């Protein structure tokens, strides 16, 4: 199970870590934390040194109720960051967290390696064609509606079956546009209640029937800190617990704010799997 990032095959048979770099002022955990080149480069260097295979850069906060950001502002935020990261770390695998095809194209042309789309192409009709033309790996996430409306769209006939059907349709659409490397993200926290998030995690292994790498992003999310009656800053232990469960159920990429702890989860579960 491999994906091609800028000509290098990355083997996902052993799980990998994707470190999160939010450059938005209003992300739920690290919004506004990285305000200048020095702090950004320092954080990315730390994540790479700790063992991150991918760095996911986002300039549009998708937390529930986040403000809408227009494309001009998104590009203004993200392109300079991609450029300084490529300049400082030429071999870095940058994932671009965007649902806009033009942002995807400009970032890949600036040196990014893959696209992480919360909408699986549903918020931009040109996204799948663009990714196919670019020939890069594509992470498609399950979500209904938009970041502004998703938490009003939590009705399902059967949560797991509906998600599998959603991915089956989006994967077929991606294949028609010659997207070879597809990764699926079940979208914890998106269009799902707290209870539905745990029902999904409980049956996560069923998504392996799609025979594609699974990415899970639960890092410091409200499904953890609300259940534990705490806050994002105190949610690392819960994050570690859920990442371990996700890995045991076949997850191949865990998207996290805390790379060192995530790699420890992988090392421990790898030993169990031996």
N, C-alpha and C positions, 0 to 999 in steps of 0.2 A: 504494500500500500504506500505509494509514493506520490508526491506532487512536484511539479517542476517550477522552481522559483529562479528566474533569470538564468536558466541553463543549468542549474544545480538541482539534482534530484534529492528531495528530503524524504527520508524514510519515516513514515508514521506508524510502522508496526510497533515501535517503541514510542509512547506518548511524548508530546512536546508541550512547551509552555509558550504562551503568547502574553507578553507584558503589555500593560495598558498605559498609553500616554494620552491623557485628555488635555487638549489645549483650549478647552472652552472655559468661560468664567463661571459656569453654573452647573457643572457635573456634580452628581450627588455626593461623591467622596473627595475627589481631588480637584474640583473646579477652582480655577484661579491660582493653583499652587505653582504652576510652571509658567512664569511671566516673562522670562527673558532667555536668551540663548544659553547662558551659562547654566541656569537651573535645568533647562531641558537636556542639554548635553550631559550634565552630571547624572541626571536620573536615568537616561538611556544607557549610559556607560555602566552604571551600577546594575541595571537589569541584564545587560548583555554579559557582564562578568559573572553574574549569578546563574547564568545558564539559559536565558530566554532565547528561543529559536526565532521568534517573530516579535516585532514591536508594532502594536496596533495604534495608529494615530487617528484621532477623531477631532473634528472641529465643529461638530453639530451635536449638542447634547440631546440624547434620546431618552432621558429619564422621563417618567410620567409628568405631564404638565409643563415640560420645558418650553421656553420661548422658541418660536420659529426663527430660523436664521436663513437669510437669502443666500443665493449661490455666490454672489459677489463677495459677501463677507466670509463665507466658508472658504473660498479660494484664497482670499487675503490672509486668512489665518493659517491655512495648511501648507500652501506651496513653499513658503520660506522655510518651514520646519522640515519638510522633506529634503529640501536642498541642503540645509546645514547638516542634517543627519547623514546624507549620502557623502557629503564632503568629509565629515569626520570619521564615519564608519563605512567605507566603500562596499563592504560585503554584507551589510545589514539587509535583512528581509523585512521591509516595511509593509505592513498591511494598512490599507486605507479604509477607515470606517466611514462610508458614505453611501447614500442611496441615489446620488446624482451621477449620471454617466459622464458629464463634462468634467466634473471634479475627478472622477476615476481616471479618465483619459489623461488629464493634465498631470496628475500625480504619478501615474505609471511612466509617462514620458519624462518626468523629473527624476525617476530612479526607483520608485516603489515597486514592490514585487507581487502583491496580490490585493484583491478587493474584498472587503467585508461589508455586505449589504443587508441591513436590518429588514429590508422589504422584499428580498428575493426578486427584485426587478419589478415589483408591483407599483412603485412610486415614480418610476421613470421608464417609459416604454422603450427607450433607447439603450437601457443598461445592458441587457443580455447581448444584444448585437455588439455593443462597444467592448464588452469583456471578451466575447468571442474573437473579435478582430484583434484585440490586444494580445490574446493567447496567454492569459495569466490565470492562476487559480482563483476560484470564486467561492466565497463563503456566503451561503444563503440562509437567512434566518426566518423562523416562523413568527409572523406577527399579523394581526388583523388591524386595519385602519392605519392611523398615523401615530407618531409619538404623542400628539395632542389628544387623540380620541381613543387610543388602544384600550385604556382601562374601562371604557364603556362597552367593550366588545369581548366579553368573557363567556358568552353562551356557546356551548358545544353539544352536539348530539352524543358524541363519545370522544373525549379529549384525545386519547392516543390515536384512535382511528382517523379522526379529523386531521391531526397533524401529519400522519403518514400519508393520507390522501393529498394534503397540501404539498408535501415534498415530492410526491410522485408526479404531480402536475408540473411543479416548477423545475424539477430535474429534466423532465421531457422537454420543456421549453428551452432549457439551457442547452440540451444536446442538439436541438435544431439550429442553434447558433454556434456549434462547434466548440463549446466549452468543455474541455476534457477533464480538468481537475476541479471537482465539485466537493465542497465540504458542507455539511449540514449543521445548523445551530438551532436547537429546539426553542430558543428564545425565552429563557427563564426571566420572569418579570415583565414580559411583553404580552398584553392581551390575556393575562392569566391572574386569577386570584391567588392569594397565598396558599390556599388549600390545593388549588390546581397545580401550582408549582411543585408541591411535594408529591402529588399524584403522578405527575410527569416524571419526576426523578425516580419514583418507586418502580416505574415501568420503562425506564430509559433504555434498557437493553433491547426492547422491541424495535427500536429504530435501527438496530443493526441489520434488520432484514432488507434495508435499502442498499446495503453493501457499499456504503460510502463512509469516509471518516466523519466522526461526530466531534463537534466543538461545543464545550460547555462554558458558559460565563455566569457564575453565581457570585463572583467576588464582592464581598461586603454589601450585597444587595438587601433590600428591605425584607425579602423572604426569610432572611437570617435575623437581622437585628430587630424587626418587629416581633417575630416569634419569641425572641429572647429578651424583649423589652429593654433594648439597649440602643446603640447608634452605630453608624458605619465605622467610626474609629475603633469601636470595641468588637468588631465582627470578624476578626481574623481567625479566631479559633473555630467559629462556626463555618467560615469559608473553607478552612482546612478539612473539617469533617465532611462537608458536602462534596468537595473535590475528590476526596478519597472514595466516597460512594460512587461518584460519576466514573472514576477511573476503573473501579471494579466492575462496572457495567459496560465497559468497552469504549469509553471516551478516549479520543486520540489527541485532542488539543484542549488544554484548559487555559482560559483567558483570565488573567489575574492582575491585581495591583501589587502583589507580594510574590516575587519570583522565587526567592530562596525557599520559602515555605512550600510553594507548589512543587518545586523540584524534589523536595523531601517526600512529599506525597507520592510522586512518581517512583522514586527509588524504593520506597517501602512496598508499594503495590507490585512493582516489577519483581521484587523478591518473593512475594506471595505467589505470583503467577509462575515462578520457576518450579 
